[in-house]
Amino acid sequence: MTRRLLLSYLSLAALVLLGLEVPLGFLYSRAERERIVTSANDEAASVASYAELSLAAGRQDALVARAVHCAERTGGQVVVLDADGTLLAASHRLSDTEERSLPSRPEVVAALSGRAATDVRTSTIGGVRRLSVAAPVGHPERAQGAVRITLPTQQVHGRVHRVWLGLGLAGLAVLTGVVAVAFAFARWAGRPIRRLEEATHRLADGSRPAFVQVTSGPPEVRSLAIAFNGTAARLEHLLASQRAFAGEASHQLKTPLSALRLRLESLEPDITRRARPGLAAAVTETDRLARLVEGLLAMARLEEDAATPGPVDVGAVCAERHRAWAPLFERGDVSLVLFAGSVGPVLALPGAVEQILDNLLSNALRASPAGSTVTMELRLHTPARRPFRDSRPCRVDLHVTDEGPGMPTEQRARAFDRFWRAPDAPKGGTGLGLSLVQRLAQAGGGEVTLHPAATGGLDAVVHLPSAEPPPHSPDHDSGTQGRPKRKAPALPA
């Protein structure tokens, strides 16, 4: 903002100075030229009057002295001619050629013809441009001769250049003053805006809202600071309320649900065989409600948390979750197989990969029939080879494939919507698992997609950005998605 204000003020000041100084410079230059011409005319008239008196008194030597004196005073050259064009006096030595050409010069011809007006011309003599002025000697009707004065034009140009230089220095001084004043004003106007910007960045980073104390600056900025402080206070209150709700709900809802499940299970010996299916359904719905609460709290914590993605050893996480879920899969007569090659670390939020795997494995277990297999596999995807070194990062694809009924295309398009469940989905789901998986992956810079598996089930692919630069060894695929060439042995459940 400071730079823009400075540029605005400087542009305005420069336009004003150009609008004033350029016309002033041209006017002064023209006036200076006219002054020089007028001065030369006056000198020529003065010498012509003196020449008339000298010729009448027969004092030609005095005329030469007068011509030399006038030339020294004006810095030019003076010559006096009689009515026939013969040289009478000169302030300097003339060559024969120059002396013979004097009577034919236009200004001398005009003066010898007795015209009252003088003829002003510029000519080049000896490589120096000169201004020539001629005046008649004696009465215009009976001219006794002519006086010619030549002045170097560098005198005029020197004066004009000094005028332009003075105007330029004055403009530069004015612009320097404008810069100093504009910089002070821009800092004064921009300081509260910079404070607001810093507070906004802290607020966007998830830090505690900081109130801005603005006591200076334009009134509009002070009003903006007051509105920002009110918004920050309101946001802090809302965030505090959300944190309090998440913490209290996490504790207060789990306890009654656990107690309700225990009470329902304690009723099993005391109810008839006909009522037991209803009791089992009530226990199932209680478990579903508990999972729904856990999913909602996880979504709330994810939206509230502003953690930065960091490197995660996805291979170690897959091995650990394989060990944790293997007994549950074995109880359901489903095999859980892990293919975990050396893919390196990935970028993800802390604990995000564990939650992603738990939700995908839970869905795969519910959808898999007895005797089927669920596969966990890690694949390294590298960029396509190019003639020059490719700086695009590679990614790691985590596949969770089951052999269940799968999902049609239209259902896969809606699978990540909150609370949406397929019409033929197994009972007990909440519709939050895949939505939470998608948000966890996107928070770390990844993505989740669903594809039909070759075995007829569903292939859930989690694309996670790699934390390492793309490899350039021939051991990796060039731009296609495939398994690593060295693969760890399968670990059956």
Secondary structure, DSSP 8 states (H G I E B T S, - for coil): -HHHHHHHHHHHHHHHHHHHHHHHHHHHHHHHHHHHHHHHHHHHHHHHHHHHHHHHHT-HHHHHHHHHHHHHHHTSEEEEEETTS-EEEESS---HHHHHHGGGSHHHHHHHTT-SS--EEEEEETTEEEEEEEEEES-GGG--EEEEEEEEHHHHHHHHHHHHHHHHHHHHHHHHHHHHHHHHHHHHHHHHHHHHHHHHHHHHTT---------SS-HHHHHHHHHHHHHHHHHHHHHHHHHHHHHHHHHHTHHHHHHHHHHHHHTGGGS-GGGHHHHHHHHHHHHHHHHHHHHHHHHHHHHH-----EEE-HHHHHHHHHHHHHHHHHHTT-EEEEE------EEE-TTHHHHHHHHHHHHHHHH--TT-EEEEEEEEE-----SS------EEEEEEE--S----HHHHHHTTSTT---TT--TT--S-HHHHHHHHHHHTT-EEEEEE-TTSSEEEEEEEEBSS----STTS-SSS----SS-------
